[in-house]
Amino acid sequence: MPIFAAQHSFLSFKSSFVIGTFKANNPYNNFLLFVYGFVLKLPMFLHPKVPIPQKLDGFLYKAMLQWFSGWNISFPIIYSIIAFALLYIQAISFNKLANAQRMLPKPTYLVGMSYLLITSVFPDWQVLSAPLIINTFLIWILSRLCNLYNNQQAKTSLFNIGMMTGLATFFYFPSIAFALLIIVGLIITRPFKLPEWIIAFLGILCPYYFLGAWVFLTDRWQGYKFPGVAITVPSFHESTWAYTAIIFILLAMIVGSIFVQNNMRRLLVQSRKSWSLIYLYLLVALLVPFLNASHSFSYWILTAVPVAALLAAAFLFPERKWFPQGIHWGMVLLSVVMGYFIR
């Protein structure tokens, strides 16, 4: 019995070590988060993938891949390095946003940890894709939307938000659906003012104004093709392990959402509005894969941002530690299996 108790105590400590570490708001967690992400994403460096542009990917993304094409054979790991850098920056940025908006009862690094964990489970989410790139834009847009509440310079912020949304479509055109996030976000965060709505709309059009001027001045008007969208039913063929990971994530999302709703009244008004934007973000991200001409699981990475927030709640709130520990280490195991054995 003492031996069994000692083994159980050791396993309990080992299981809670990672979650317990990132529950704290310590500056050195930035470095630990980097190490955590690198260890989880080591397969992307061992087996680098050269990204292939899809039909509705934007011209800036295709131009970037063309510029890097000389490295495809000699140094393909460059794509993995850029993808990891983006994922780490996105995790840190979103974690900072969640703490600044007090979306959880205390500042933690669980949001950043959850984002790196989710994006490690599916190999398609570790490729330098257009949706992965625009996640950086969308986190920036979300942070500005969350700060619109009581913002005295809202018109400037709204124009910048619109312009960043328009610029994101140059990398991945179906991301124009996130204009819906701006529209409903305005309804949630501010009283209706027509000039603010017009300014946000002009911000979205601004990149296209300069694009049109460049196409006209360089006499490429006749050869330019507008990307457009294609309304289809998304389909993908994944392994049993991938569907198991989806079940894990959905279960954690449900639990996290329940805890968020139960604690919503304890949050500040601004924090409640931020959570409303997170749920809206998730709905729009689930809509985007229906606007693609091609089917790829990489497009679903747009859901990783709001899902990471809900998973962080599932890791933080439960008093019975076996649930967050089981979800965390189960997802780690799935990322190892899919990273090393299912490719």
C-alpha positions as CSV (number, residue, x, y, z in Angstrom):
1,M,0.0,0.0,0.0
2,P,2.7,2.6,0.8
3,I,4.4,1.8,-2.5
4,F,1.2,2.2,-4.4
5,A,0.5,5.5,-2.6
6,A,4.0,6.8,-3.4
7,Q,3.5,5.8,-7.1
8,H,0.1,7.5,-7.2
9,S,1.5,10.7,-5.6
10,F,4.4,10.8,-8.1
11,L,2.1,10.3,-11.1
12,S,-0.3,13.0,-9.7
13,F,2.6,15.4,-9.4
14,K,4.0,14.6,-12.8
15,S,0.5,15.1,-14.4
16,S,-0.2,18.4,-12.8
17,F,3.3,19.8,-13.3
18,V,2.7,21.4,-16.7
19,I,-0.8,22.8,-16.0
20,G,0.3,24.0,-12.6
21,T,3.3,25.7,-14.1
22,F,1.3,27.6,-16.7
23,K,-1.4,28.5,-14.1
24,A,1.1,30.9,-12.7
25,N,1.7,34.3,-14.2
26,N,5.5,34.3,-14.1
27,P,7.7,36.1,-16.7
28,Y,9.8,33.1,-17.3
29,N,6.7,31.3,-18.6
30,N,7.3,32.9,-21.9
31,F,10.5,30.8,-22.2
32,L,8.8,27.7,-20.8
33,L,6.0,28.2,-23.3
34,F,8.5,28.3,-26.1
35,V,10.1,25.1,-24.9
36,Y,6.7,23.4,-24.4
37,G,5.7,24.4,-28.0
38,F,9.0,23.3,-29.5
39,V,8.8,19.9,-27.8
40,L,5.3,19.3,-29.0
41,K,6.0,20.5,-32.5
42,L,9.4,18.7,-33.0
43,P,7.9,16.5,-35.7
44,M,7.3,19.6,-37.9
45,F,11.1,20.1,-37.9
46,L,11.9,16.5,-38.4
47,H,9.5,16.2,-41.4
48,P,9.2,19.6,-42.9
49,K,6.4,20.1,-45.5
50,V,6.5,22.5,-48.4
51,P,3.1,24.3,-48.5
52,I,1.0,24.1,-51.6
53,P,-1.2,27.1,-52.5
54,Q,-4.9,26.4,-52.8
55,K,-7.4,28.0,-55.3
56,L,-8.8,30.7,-53.0
57,D,-5.5,31.6,-51.3
58,G,-4.7,35.2,-51.7
59,F,-2.1,36.7,-54.1
60,L,0.2,37.8,-51.2
61,Y,0.4,34.3,-49.9
62,K,1.1,32.9,-53.3
63,A,3.7,35.6,-53.9
64,M,5.4,34.7,-50.6
65,L,5.5,31.0,-51.5
66,Q,7.0,31.9,-54.9
67,W,9.6,34.0,-53.3
68,F,10.6,31.1,-51.0
69,S,10.4,28.5,-53.8
70,G,14.2,28.4,-54.2
71,W,14.4,26.9,-50.7
72,N,11.9,24.0,-51.4
73,I,14.6,21.4,-52.0
74,S,17.7,22.8,-50.4
75,F,16.2,24.2,-47.1
76,P,12.5,23.2,-46.7
77,I,12.8,23.5,-42.9
78,I,12.4,27.3,-43.5
79,Y,8.7,26.8,-43.7
80,S,8.6,25.0,-40.4
81,I,10.7,27.7,-38.7
82,I,8.3,30.5,-40.0
83,A,5.2,28.4,-39.0
84,F,6.5,27.8,-35.5
85,A,7.5,31.4,-35.0
86,L,3.9,32.5,-36.0
87,L,2.3,29.9,-33.8
88,Y,4.4,31.0,-30.8
89,I,3.8,34.7,-31.4
90,Q,0.1,34.0,-31.8
91,A,0.0,32.1,-28.5
92,I,1.8,34.8,-26.6
93,S,-0.3,37.6,-28.1
94,F,-3.6,35.8,-27.4
95,N,-2.6,35.0,-23.9
96,K,-1.7,38.6,-23.3
97,L,-5.1,39.6,-24.7
98,A,-6.9,37.2,-22.4
99,N,-5.1,38.5,-19.3
100,A,-5.6,42.1,-20.2
101,Q,-9.3,41.6,-20.6
102,R,-9.5,39.5,-17.4
103,M,-11.3,36.7,-19.2
104,L,-10.2,34.3,-16.5
105,P,-10.3,34.9,-12.7
106,K,-6.5,35.4,-12.6
107,P,-3.7,36.0,-15.1
108,T,-2.3,32.7,-16.4
109,Y,-0.5,31.2,-19.4
110,L,-3.1,28.6,-19.9
111,V,-4.5,30.3,-23.0
112,G,-1.1,30.3,-24.7
113,M,-0.5,26.7,-23.6
114,S,-3.9,25.6,-24.9
115,Y,-3.2,27.3,-28.3
116,L,0.1,25.5,-28.8
117,L,-1.4,22.2,-27.6
118,I,-4.4,22.4,-30.0
119,T,-2.2,23.3,-33.0
120,S,0.1,20.4,-32.2
121,V,-2.5,17.7,-32.4
122,F,-3.2,18.1,-36.1
123,P,-0.2,18.0,-38.5
124,D,-2.2,20.1,-41.1
125,W,-2.2,22.9,-38.5
126,Q,1.6,23.1,-38.4
127,V,2.1,23.8,-42.1
128,L,2.7,27.4,-43.3
129,S,-0.8,27.9,-44.7
130,A,-2.7,31.0,-45.5
131,P,-5.2,30.5,-42.6
132,L,-2.3,30.1,-40.2
133,I,-0.8,33.4,-41.3
134,I,-4.1,35.4,-41.0
135,N,-4.6,34.1,-37.4
136,T,-2.0,36.7,-36.5
137,F,-4.2,39.4,-38.2
138,L,-7.3,38.1,-36.5
139,I,-5.8,38.1,-33.0
140,W,-4.8,41.7,-33.5
141,I,-8.3,42.5,-34.8
142,L,-9.9,40.7,-31.8
143,S,-7.7,42.7,-29.3
144,R,-8.8,46.0,-30.9
145,L,-12.5,45.0,-30.8
146,C,-12.2,44.1,-27.2
147,N,-10.8,47.5,-26.4
148,L,-13.6,49.4,-28.2
149,Y,-15.6,49.5,-25.0
150,N,-15.2,53.1,-23.7
151,N,-12.6,53.9,-26.4
152,Q,-12.4,57.7,-26.9
153,Q,-10.7,57.3,-30.3
154,A,-12.9,54.6,-31.7
155,K,-13.0,55.9,-35.2
156,T,-9.2,55.5,-35.7
157,S,-9.4,52.0,-34.2
158,L,-12.3,51.0,-36.4
159,F,-10.6,52.2,-39.6
160,N,-7.4,50.2,-38.6
161,I,-9.6,47.1,-37.8
162,G,-11.3,47.3,-41.2
163,M,-8.0,47.9,-43.0
164,M,-6.4,44.9,-41.3
165,T,-9.4,42.7,-42.2
166,G,-9.2,43.8,-45.9
167,L,-5.4,43.1,-45.8
168,A,-6.0,39.6,-44.4
169,T,-8.1,38.7,-47.5
170,F,-5.0,39.3,-49.6
171,F,-3.5,36.2,-47.9
172,Y,-6.8,34.2,-47.7
173,F,-9.9,35.6,-49.3
174,P,-12.6,33.7,-47.5
175,S,-11.5,35.5,-44.3
176,I,-13.7,38.3,-45.6
177,A,-16.3,36.5,-43.5
178,F,-14.7,38.0,-40.4
179,A,-16.2,41.3,-41.5
180,L,-19.2,39.8,-39.7
181,L,-17.1,39.8,-36.5
182,I,-16.6,43.6,-36.9
183,I,-20.3,44.3,-37.5
184,V,-21.6,42.2,-34.6
185,G,-18.7,43.3,-32.5
186,L,-19.7,46.9,-32.9
187,I,-23.2,46.0,-31.8
188,I,-21.9,44.3,-28.7
189,T,-19.3,46.8,-27.7
190,R,-20.7,50.2,-28.7
191,P,-24.0,52.1,-29.1
192,F,-25.0,52.5,-32.8
193,K,-23.3,55.4,-34.5
194,L,-23.5,55.4,-38.3
195,P,-20.2,57.3,-38.9
196,E,-18.3,54.5,-37.0
197,W,-19.9,51.8,-39.2
198,I,-19.0,53.7,-42.4
199,I,-15.4,54.2,-41.2
200,A,-15.0,50.5,-40.5
201,F,-16.4,49.7,-44.0
202,L,-14.0,52.2,-45.6
203,G,-11.2,50.6,-43.8
204,I,-12.0,47.2,-45.3
205,L,-12.1,48.8,-48.8
206,C,-8.9,50.8,-48.3
207,P,-6.5,47.9,-49.3
208,Y,-8.6,47.2,-52.4
209,Y,-8.4,50.8,-53.4
210,F,-4.6,50.6,-53.4
211,L,-4.7,47.2,-55.1
212,G,-7.0,48.5,-57.8
213,A,-4.7,51.5,-58.4
214,W,-1.7,49.3,-58.6
215,V,-3.4,46.9,-61.1
216,F,-4.6,49.9,-63.2
217,L,-1.2,51.7,-63.2
218,T,0.7,48.6,-64.1
219,D,-1.8,47.7,-66.9
220,R,-2.7,44.3,-65.4
221,W,-6.4,45.0,-65.3
222,Q,-7.4,42.5,-68.0
223,G,-5.2,39.7,-66.6
224,Y,-6.3,40.1,-62.9
225,K,-8.7,37.6,-61.6
226,F,-10.7,38.3,-58.5
227,P,-10.4,35.3,-56.1
228,G,-14.1,35.2,-55.0
229,V,-15.6,32.5,-52.8
230,A,-17.1,29.1,-53.4
231,I,-20.0,27.8,-51.2
232,T,-19.4,24.1,-50.6
233,V,-19.9,21.5,-47.9
234,P,-16.5,20.9,-46.3
235,S,-15.3,17.3,-46.2
236,F,-12.1,15.8,-45.0
237,H,-10.7,12.3,-44.6
238,E,-8.8,11.9,-41.4
239,S,-7.6,9.0,-39.3
240,T,-9.3,7.6,-36.3
241,W,-6.7,9.3,-34.1
242,A,-7.8,12.7,-35.6
243,Y,-11.4,12.0,-34.8
244,T,-10.4,11.0,-31.3
245,A,-8.6,14.3,-30.9
246,I,-11.7,16.2,-32.1
247,I,-13.8,14.4,-29.4
248,F,-11.2,15.3,-26.8
249,I,-11.3,19.0,-27.9
250,L,-15.2,19.1,-28.1
251,L,-15.5,17.6,-24.6
252,A,-13.0,20.1,-23.1
253,M,-14.8,23.0,-25.0
254,I,-18.2,22.0,-23.5
255,V,-16.7,21.7,-20.0
256,G,-14.9,25.0,-20.4
257,S,-18.0,26.8,-21.7
258,I,-20.1,25.5,-18.8
259,F,-17.6,26.9,-16.3
260,V,-17.3,30.2,-18.2
261,Q,-21.1,30.6,-18.2
262,N,-21.3,29.8,-14.5
263,N,-18.7,32.4,-13.6
264,M,-19.9,35.1,-16.1
265,R,-21.7,37.2,-13.5
266,R,-18.5,37.5,-11.5
267,L,-16.6,39.1,-14.4
268,L,-16.4,42.7,-15.3
269,V,-18.7,44.1,-18.0
270,Q,-15.8,44.4,-20.4
271,S,-14.7,40.8,-19.7
272,R,-18.2,39.6,-20.5
273,K,-18.2,41.5,-23.8
274,S,-14.8,39.9,-24.6
275,W,-16.3,36.4,-24.1
276,S,-19.2,37.3,-26.3
277,L,-16.7,38.2,-29.0
278,I,-14.9,34.9,-28.5
279,Y,-18.1,33.0,-29.1
280,L,-18.9,35.1,-32.2
281,Y,-15.3,34.5,-33.4
282,L,-15.9,30.8,-33.1
283,L,-19.1,30.9,-35.1
284,V,-17.5,32.9,-37.9
285,A,-14.5,30.6,-38.0
286,L,-16.8,27.6,-38.3
287,L,-18.4,29.3,-41.3
288,V,-15.2,30.0,-43.3
289,P,-14.5,26.3,-44.4
290,F,-17.9,26.4,-46.1
291,L,-16.6,29.2,-48.4
292,N,-13.7,27.2,-50.0
293,A,-13.4,25.7,-53.4
294,S,-11.0,23.0,-52.1
295,H,-11.3,20.9,-48.9
296,S,-8.4,20.9,-46.5
297,F,-8.3,20.4,-42.7
298,S,-5.8,23.3,-42.5
299,Y,-8.7,25.8,-42.9
300,W,-10.1,24.7,-39.5
301,I,-7.1,26.2,-37.8
302,L,-9.1,29.5,-37.7
303,T,-11.1,27.9,-34.9
304,A,-8.0,27.4,-32.7
305,V,-8.1,30.9,-31.2
306,P,-11.5,30.8,-29.6
307,V,-11.2,27.1,-28.8
308,A,-7.9,27.8,-26.9
309,A,-9.8,30.2,-24.7
310,L,-12.4,27.6,-23.8
311,L,-9.8,24.9,-23.2
312,A,-7.9,27.3,-20.8
313,A,-11.1,27.6,-18.8
314,A,-11.4,23.8,-18.7
315,F,-7.9,23.5,-17.4
316,L,-8.3,26.2,-14.8
317,F,-11.8,25.9,-13.2
318,P,-12.4,22.2,-12.4
319,E,-11.7,21.3,-8.7
320,R,-11.2,17.7,-9.6
321,K,-7.7,17.7,-11.2
322,W,-8.1,14.4,-13.0
323,F,-10.2,15.9,-15.8
324,P,-7.8,18.7,-16.9
325,Q,-4.8,16.3,-16.4
326,G,-6.5,13.6,-18.5
327,I,-7.5,16.0,-21.3
328,H,-4.0,17.6,-21.4
329,W,-2.0,14.4,-21.4
330,G,-4.5,12.7,-23.7
331,M,-4.0,15.5,-26.3
332,V,-0.2,15.3,-25.8
333,L,-0.3,11.6,-26.5
334,L,-2.4,12.2,-29.6
335,S,0.0,14.9,-30.8
336,V,2.9,12.4,-30.4
337,V,1.0,9.6,-32.3
338,M,-0.1,11.8,-35.1
339,G,3.2,13.7,-35.3
340,Y,5.5,10.6,-35.4
341,F,3.3,7.7,-36.7
342,I,0.4,9.1,-38.6
343,R,1.6,11.3,-41.5
